[in-house]
Amino acid sequence: MSWAGADGKRVRHTPDFFVRRVDGTGLVVDMRPDERIAPDDAAKFAVTAAACRSVGWDFVRVGTPDGVLMANVRWLAGYRHPRVHHQEVAARLVEVFADGGGLLAGALRVGDQIAVLPVLFHLLWRRVLAVDLEARLLSAGSRVRLGTVREGSGDAVASAVAASG
């Protein structure tokens, strides 16, 4: 975002995250611990909040999230694009993890890990499958289980997996 400050100088601010919720609404997130907010930063957050309200989005500033959670989310974000989704592999992963199990052991039950793991990570990103992202970094032994599939959410990947599983 960019705007003219009170002194006429250009002020810039880039929020940390934009979230498109299942219901289509938007959420802008800035992450900064309270102790690291200077007066100029507070003004930027206020302008950002007002801009968000003007277009119908929510705004929230949060402190620093857990490092393990952020590392896991960054990893899974690399698999968010639907190009890594393969229907047959996804359906088989849903079957394999219906009762839960270890990440790598379950993937190997489906097929070659090079082909299966990207689909597994995509399903974790889409929350078709679930794992505790805060406990530890994702690893071979991470416990995977079925996630929450929202019917009618417009999530074609989740709906297709739900229909096939």
N, C-alpha and C positions, 0 to 999 in steps of 0.2 A: 504494500500500500504506500501511497505517496500523497502528501498534502503540504500546503503552505502553513508554516508555524506562525505564531503570534508576531514574530519579528520579520515575517515575510520569507524566511529561508525555507528551503525544501526539507521536509522531514520524511524519512522512510522507515517502514516497519514491515517485516515479513513474519507473520505468525508461524508457529511451529507445525501445526497440523490443521487440515480441513477434513472433517468427517461427514460423509453423506450417510445418514441413518437409513434404516430399512424403510421407514415411512416417507423418505424423500427429503426430510428437513436437513438443514445444515448446522454444523457446529464447528466453530473456530476455536482452537486451543493454543494457548501460549503457556509455556512451561518456564517458570522462574521462581526460585525460592524467595520468600519474603525478604530475607536479609540481603538479597542481591538486587533489589528494586530501587533504583535511583529516581529522583523526581521526574527526570526526563522520560524514564521508562514508564512510570505510572501514567504520565500524560499520553504516551503512545498506546498503552493498554486501554485507556479511557476512550480515545478516538477510535480504536479498533472495535471496542464494544459498541459504540454508537453506530459505526458503519455497518456492523453486523445486524444490529436491530433494524436499521433502515431497509435492509433487504430480506428481513424475516429469518435471519439465522441467529442461533444462540452463540454466546461467547463465554468462555471460561478460562481463567488463569489458574494453573495448578502448580504445586511445587515440583521438585524433581522426582520422577518416578523411579521405581526400583530398577537397578542396573540389569539384573537378570531378565526381568520382564521386557525391558526395552531391547536388549540384545535378541531375545527370542522373537519379538514382534518385527524387528528389522530383518531377521533371517526369513521369516515367513512372508514378509512383504515382497521378497524377491520372487515369490511363487504366486502372486495374486492374479496375474494375467490368465484369462481363460485358455490361452494357447497351450498351457501345460495340462489341461483337463482332458482325460480320455475316458469316455463313458464306461467301457467295459472294465477298465482297471479301477475306476472309482466305485463301481457297483461291487466289485469283489472286495475292495478295501472296507466298504461299509459292512459287508458280510463278516469279514475276518475280525473286525473290531467291535462287533455287536456285543460281545461279552468282555471287551477290554483286552489289553495285552501290550507287550513291549513293542516299541516302534519298529525296530529293525526286524525282529522275529516275525511280526505281522506282515511287514513289507515283503520279506522273503517268501512267505506263504503264498503271496500273490504272484510273484515272478521276479525277474531280474531287477535288483535294487536300482540300477541306473535308470530304468524305465519307470519304476513304481514310486520311488521316493519323491520326485517332483509332483506327482499326482497326490500323494499323501500330504505333502506340505501345502498344496493348494486347498485340499479339503480341510486342513487345519485352519488355514487363513479364512476360509469361507464359513468355518464353524460347523461344517457338516460332521467333522470329527473334532474331538476336543482333547486337550492335554493341559496340565497345570503349567502355565507359562511363567509362574513366579517361583516355583520350587527350586528349579535348577535349569541350567542351559539344556536345550534339547539334545538328547543323545540316544544311542541305540536302545537303552533301557527305559526311556521315558514311557510312561503308561498312557496309552491312547484308548479312548472310548468314543462312543457315539456322542455327537454334539447336538445342539438344538437346531432343528430344521424348521424354519418358519414357513408354513403354508401360505400361499398367496402373497409372498413378500416381493415377488418379482425377481427372485434369485433363481435364475434358470438352472444354474449348476446344482443348487441344493434341491430344487424341485425334481430335476432329472434323476438325481441320486435317490431321492426319497421314493420316486416312482419305480425305480429299478430294484430297490432294496427292500 
